[in-house]
Amino acid sequence: MSPMNLIPSMLCIRLYFSLLFSSSSPTRIFSDAENTEDGNTSTIKGLMFVFGDSLVDNGNNNFLETVIKADYLPYGMDFPNGPSGSPGIIAAQVPRRKGCNKILNEAVQLFNAKLRSLVNGLSRQVPGPNIVMVNAYKIIQDIIRNPAANGFSDATKPCCQLSSTEEGGNEIYCKKGGATCEDRNKFVYFDGLYPTEAVNVVLAKRAFSSNLTTDVYPFGIKELAQM
């Protein structure tokens, strides 16, 4: 039985907070040269810090006594060094239900709107660092609403077999050693909460090169890195 048939319904998760990228003055090389879409090479300079939810702070829960962990297979099954772990966010603490969690999603939208205002205020008050807001919520919402346009065939079911409450799980995270879908690049969700690597690739590309202020504000990571 495929893992997709094990779950009768999925939480429609759109609870991704915006990410903040901050870059200091370009006093040192942040990374090696990056290849741009037109084949030219650009150098990313300066220091860069990322602030956000559990999409960007893997491993924080690895040594805590909690079931909210991802430091076991099938997590990280495509990584050379295996799973790295990832903590949960508030959505993992609520019961599963059909459809979207309207209250939490409205709260996230309010948070993101306030965060944009905060970016404007900080840019005026603290002119030193350059700050960019990446609206991960909106980008992933676009993928969920139109998965085929982004190369996905399933935007509701998890790729992995979820841990059941009978087994001491929460029906959100993958079962240890459980089954997974064959083509992970076609699924939006890896487990009942977190997106697949393929979704993160789309998110990263739009964060880096998008010109839409609804995706990145006031500009993208590419422009930030060149400052």
C-alpha positions as CSV (number, residue, x, y, z in Angstrom):
1,M,0.0,0.0,0.0
2,S,1.4,3.4,-1.0
3,P,1.8,6.0,1.8
4,M,-0.6,8.3,0.0
5,N,-3.5,5.8,0.7
6,L,-2.8,5.6,4.5
7,I,-4.2,9.0,5.4
8,P,-7.9,9.8,4.8
9,S,-7.5,13.6,5.0
10,M,-4.8,16.1,5.3
11,L,-4.5,19.5,7.0
12,C,-4.3,22.1,4.4
13,I,-1.2,23.8,5.8
14,R,-0.4,27.3,4.7
15,L,1.2,28.3,7.9
16,Y,4.6,29.4,6.6
17,F,5.9,32.6,8.1
18,S,7.9,35.1,6.1
19,L,11.7,34.9,6.3
20,L,14.0,37.8,7.0
21,F,17.4,38.0,5.3
22,S,19.8,40.5,6.6
23,S,23.1,41.4,5.0
24,S,25.9,43.5,6.5
25,S,28.4,45.6,4.5
26,P,30.3,43.5,2.0
27,T,33.5,43.0,4.0
28,R,34.0,39.4,3.2
29,I,32.9,36.7,0.7
30,F,29.7,35.0,1.8
31,S,29.9,32.2,-0.7
32,D,31.6,31.1,-3.8
33,A,30.6,32.5,-7.2
34,E,27.0,31.7,-8.2
35,N,25.9,31.0,-11.7
36,T,23.1,33.2,-12.9
37,E,20.3,32.2,-15.2
38,D,22.0,33.8,-18.2
39,G,25.2,31.8,-17.6
40,N,27.1,34.7,-16.2
41,T,28.9,34.5,-12.9
42,S,28.2,36.8,-10.0
43,T,30.0,36.9,-6.6
44,I,27.9,37.1,-3.4
45,K,29.6,39.3,-0.9
46,G,28.9,40.3,2.7
47,L,27.5,38.5,5.7
48,M,24.0,37.1,5.5
49,F,21.7,36.0,8.4
50,V,18.4,34.2,8.1
51,F,15.5,34.6,10.6
52,G,12.4,32.5,10.2
53,D,10.4,29.5,11.2
54,S,11.4,25.9,11.3
55,L,12.0,25.8,7.6
56,V,15.4,27.3,8.2
57,D,16.6,26.1,11.7
58,N,17.0,22.4,11.2
59,G,18.2,20.3,14.2
60,N,17.2,22.5,17.1
61,N,15.1,19.8,18.7
62,N,17.5,16.9,18.2
63,F,18.6,16.7,21.9
64,L,15.2,17.6,23.5
65,E,12.8,15.1,25.0
66,T,10.0,15.6,22.5
67,V,8.3,13.7,19.7
68,I,8.6,16.8,17.5
69,K,11.8,15.7,15.7
70,A,13.0,14.8,12.2
71,D,16.4,13.3,12.9
72,Y,15.5,9.9,11.6
73,L,14.7,8.2,8.3
74,P,12.9,8.8,6.0
75,Y,13.8,12.4,6.8
76,G,16.9,13.3,4.9
77,M,16.8,10.1,2.8
78,D,18.1,12.1,-0.2
79,F,20.9,13.9,1.8
80,P,24.4,12.4,1.5
81,N,24.8,12.5,5.4
82,G,21.2,11.5,6.2
83,P,18.7,13.4,8.4
84,S,19.6,16.6,10.1
85,G,16.4,17.1,12.1
86,S,13.9,19.9,12.2
87,P,11.7,21.3,15.0
88,G,7.9,21.7,14.8
89,I,5.9,24.9,14.6
90,I,2.5,25.7,16.1
91,A,0.6,23.9,13.4
92,A,2.0,20.6,14.7
93,Q,0.2,21.2,18.0
94,V,-3.3,21.3,16.7
95,P,-5.6,18.3,15.8
96,R,-5.8,17.3,12.2
97,R,-9.0,18.2,10.4
98,K,-10.3,18.5,6.9
99,G,-9.6,21.7,5.1
100,C,-7.4,24.6,6.1
101,N,-7.0,25.9,9.7
102,K,-8.6,29.3,9.0
103,I,-7.8,30.9,12.4
104,L,-4.1,30.0,12.3
105,N,-3.7,31.0,8.7
106,E,-5.3,34.4,9.3
107,A,-2.9,34.9,12.2
108,V,0.0,34.1,9.9
109,Q,-1.2,36.6,7.3
110,L,-1.5,39.2,10.0
111,F,2.0,38.4,11.2
112,N,3.5,38.7,7.7
113,A,1.7,42.0,7.1
114,K,3.1,43.4,10.4
115,L,6.5,42.0,9.5
116,R,6.6,44.0,6.3
117,S,5.8,47.2,8.2
118,L,8.6,46.3,10.6
119,V,11.1,45.9,7.7
120,N,10.1,49.4,6.6
121,G,10.7,50.8,10.0
122,L,14.0,49.1,10.6
123,S,15.3,50.2,7.2
124,R,14.7,53.8,8.3
125,Q,15.9,53.5,11.8
126,V,18.9,51.2,11.2
127,P,20.4,52.1,7.8
128,G,23.4,49.8,8.2
129,P,22.2,46.3,7.5
130,N,20.1,45.6,4.4
131,I,16.9,43.6,5.2
132,V,14.8,41.6,2.8
133,M,11.5,39.9,3.6
134,V,10.7,36.6,1.8
135,N,7.0,35.8,1.9
136,A,7.3,32.0,2.1
137,Y,3.6,31.8,2.9
138,K,2.6,33.4,-0.3
139,I,5.1,31.5,-2.5
140,I,4.0,28.1,-1.1
141,Q,0.4,29.1,-1.3
142,D,0.9,29.7,-5.0
143,I,2.3,26.2,-5.4
144,I,-0.6,24.7,-3.4
145,R,-3.2,26.5,-5.5
146,N,-1.6,25.6,-8.8
147,P,0.7,22.6,-8.3
148,A,0.8,21.5,-12.0
149,A,2.3,24.9,-13.1
150,N,5.2,24.3,-10.7
151,G,5.8,20.7,-11.7
152,F,3.8,19.0,-8.9
153,S,1.0,16.4,-9.1
154,D,-0.1,16.2,-5.5
155,A,-0.6,19.2,-3.1
156,T,-2.6,17.5,-0.4
157,K,-1.3,14.1,0.6
158,P,2.0,13.4,2.4
159,C,4.9,11.6,0.6
160,C,5.7,9.6,3.7
161,Q,3.7,7.2,5.9
162,L,2.7,9.2,9.0
163,S,3.1,8.1,12.6
164,S,-0.2,7.1,14.1
165,T,-1.4,8.0,17.6
166,E,-1.6,4.3,18.4
167,E,2.2,4.2,17.8
168,G,2.8,7.2,20.0
169,G,3.0,9.6,17.0
170,N,0.9,12.7,16.2
171,E,-0.2,11.8,12.6
172,I,1.9,14.7,11.3
173,Y,5.5,13.5,11.3
174,C,6.8,10.5,9.3
175,K,6.8,7.1,10.8
176,K,10.3,6.0,11.6
177,G,11.4,3.8,8.8
178,G,8.0,4.1,7.1
179,A,7.2,3.9,3.5
180,T,7.6,6.9,1.1
181,C,6.3,7.8,-2.3
182,E,8.5,6.9,-5.3
183,D,8.7,10.3,-6.9
184,R,9.2,12.9,-4.2
185,N,9.6,15.7,-6.7
186,K,5.9,15.5,-7.5
187,F,4.7,16.0,-4.0
188,V,4.2,19.3,-2.2
189,Y,4.3,17.8,1.3
190,F,6.9,15.3,2.6
191,D,5.0,14.7,5.8
192,G,1.8,16.2,7.2
193,L,3.4,19.6,7.7
194,Y,6.6,20.2,5.9
195,P,7.2,20.7,2.2
196,T,9.4,18.5,0.1
197,E,12.9,19.4,-1.2
198,A,11.4,20.2,-4.6
199,V,9.1,22.8,-3.0
200,N,12.1,24.3,-1.2
201,V,13.9,24.6,-4.5
202,V,11.0,26.6,-5.9
203,L,11.0,28.8,-2.8
204,A,14.7,29.4,-3.0
205,K,14.7,30.3,-6.6
206,R,11.9,32.8,-6.2
207,A,13.5,34.2,-3.0
208,F,16.7,34.8,-5.0
209,S,15.5,36.1,-8.3
210,S,11.8,37.2,-8.0
211,N,11.0,40.8,-8.9
212,L,7.6,40.6,-7.3
213,T,7.3,42.6,-4.1
214,T,4.6,40.1,-3.0
215,D,7.3,37.4,-3.0
216,V,10.3,39.4,-1.8
217,Y,10.3,42.9,-0.2
218,P,11.7,45.4,-0.9
219,F,13.8,43.3,-3.4
220,G,15.2,39.8,-3.8
221,I,18.2,38.0,-2.3
222,K,20.1,38.4,-5.5
223,E,20.1,42.1,-5.2
224,L,20.7,41.9,-1.5
225,A,23.8,39.7,-2.0
226,Q,25.3,42.2,-4.5
227,M,25.1,45.2,-2.1
